[in-house]
Structure formats: structure tokens, C-alpha cells
Amino acid sequence: MAAPMGTNGYGSAGGVGDKSRQKQALGLTTADLAKAMACILVPPLFFTVVTVLLCFRIRFEQPKGVWLVSALFLAPAAAAFSAAQKAKKRQEDSVWQTFAGLLFLLAYIGAAVVGELNYWYFSQPYFTLTSLKAYTEVNPSETDGARLMDAGTVHFTPGSRLALDMSMSYTSWDIYCVAPITTSVGLPTQGAQLTSYSLWAVGVNCCSSGETNFACGEYDKVDARAGLRQVSAEQRPYFRLAIEQAEAAYNIEATHPIFFYWVTDPVEEQNMFFSAAFANWVLAQGLHFGINAFLVLAFVVMFNKASKEANTHMLMALQS
């Protein structure tokens, strides 16, 4: 007589398989847990390495080489997708390989976006400024802009000030504001005028269009008499246009104009660029790790649910 199912005979032969299927039905296998942990930890590690390459000094020193090196971190995504294709050809489960490839690809794309934004807005200005020279005791009424072409930070002589009544702006979506840096010798309101106004304080959206109300930087501090070089190539043409308007409006000349942010402590302001870059980098690491972990956990939940449903259908089919 044939033995009842689930005791001997057919049931005995499938006992080990039933236990394995029950384990899968109750939760992930050890192999799946290992894959999940790898997906949680490895893509953020790659994200960290790529953002370090794209955000900090190595990019400033090797701007082209750093992209070639970072492109190597696309290899894990390519390898995972290749493994998924091979598994499909063998009619094996390829869901984990495909998911891992997507995580690696998203990590690289996210790192590239963070690197671009953080570098150009914060890191690049900082490293550019630190590569330039620091000047002290510069008399703006006696200094031509050509002598300060390599200046990063400048401390002006006592008595230096902004000629706010000679400020000007140029509007192109944003308002680009400029005002000459001079002394009492260069103030037309006091019956004096320089041959050329070469040093200019600048700012964006800190004045009104068409009015002489320059309010950029630390313009209102009496102890402010230093400049931090403006190094954004994107903004520089608009500042030049504002100066051209000032030349026409006040009948002055600006030979070799150099642009500065008017500050009290240019070194402190300079270091704020790096502080912001590092803070943004740390924030990006946390955000990516959290998003990546959420995606993995969501995938595990869906994968586990699908596995349970498949196993349930299989057991029902075997019992029928």
C-alpha cells in the first residue's frame, strides 16, 4: 500500500526540499541575506570613492585624469548586468544581478551629479583661491589691476573704501552689482578722480537695477578693507558689462578691472568655501546611504513576498 503523502514514500523523499521551501516561505535564505547586505554596503562605498575623486583637490590637479579613473567604477554595473544576461540564458534567476547593476549605476550617476555641483560651486573656488597670492597694504588709488592679476586675497591700506555713489548694475535675470574700490583721492564727490579705476567690489542680487545702492558683502562695516577675489568665470562677463555702464555713466575708465568681494577677513571667507564643500559631501554620503538602503529593503520585501507566493502555489500544486 502506498504510504500517505507527507509521512513516507513521496513525502519522505521531499522532506528536505519541503523544509527548504518552508524556510524560503518564512524569510530570505542565507545567500539572499548576503546579497542584500552586499547591496546595502558596496554601492555607497563606490559612491564615496567617486565623490572624493570628483569633489576635492585631486580633480583640481588632474581635471581630465580624474574622470578617466572614476569611469572605472562603472565596471561593477556592467559586470552585474552581464551576469544577469548569462543567468537568463541559463534560465536561472537573474533578479539580484539586475538589481545590483541598477544600484551601482545609480551610485555612479548620483556621485557624478554631486561631484559636478559641489566642485564648481564650492571646491573649485576654494582651490583656485589658495593657488593665488595674498597681497597686503595695497593702495587702491595707486595700484593698477595688471599688478594684481594673480591676487587671491588683498588687504588694502587704511582709508580704503567703496565709492558707493559710483556703483552700477547690469541685469540679466540676476542683478550683477559693482562699485569701485578706492580712497578719498578717487572720489569725484570730493573733487578728485583717478585716471583708471581698476579694482572693483562685486556681488549678485545685492543692489537694485539701475540704482546706486550697492549693498554687497560687508559694505557697511567700517573695519572692512579687504577683498576676496571673484573667480567664477561664468559671472565675470556680466560684471564687465556693469563696469562698462559705469564708465559711460560717470565718465571714468577701468583699465584691467579686477573683481573682489568686499570683506573683513578674506581668509575666513575663503575657508568657508571648503567648509561648505565638505559639509555638502558629508550630507551626500548620508543621503545616498539612506536612499540606497531603502531601495534594498523595499526590494527585499517585494522579493520575499513574491517568493512566498511562488512557494505557496508550488506547495498547493504538489498537494493537489
URFEN-V773203 format. One record per helix or strand of 3 or more residues. SS is the DSSP state (a for helix, b for strand). FROM is the first residue (numbers start at 1). TO is the last residue. If there is no record, write none. Layout:
ss=SS from=FROM to=TO
ss=SS from=FROM to=TO
This chain:
ss=a from=10 to=13
ss=a from=15 to=26
ss=a from=30 to=55
ss=a from=57 to=61
ss=a from=65 to=89
ss=a from=95 to=130
ss=b from=133 to=138
ss=a from=145 to=148
ss=b from=151 to=156
ss=b from=161 to=171
ss=b from=175 to=182
ss=a from=184 to=186
ss=a from=188 to=190
ss=b from=199 to=204
ss=b from=226 to=229
ss=a from=233 to=250
ss=b from=258 to=263
ss=a from=266 to=319
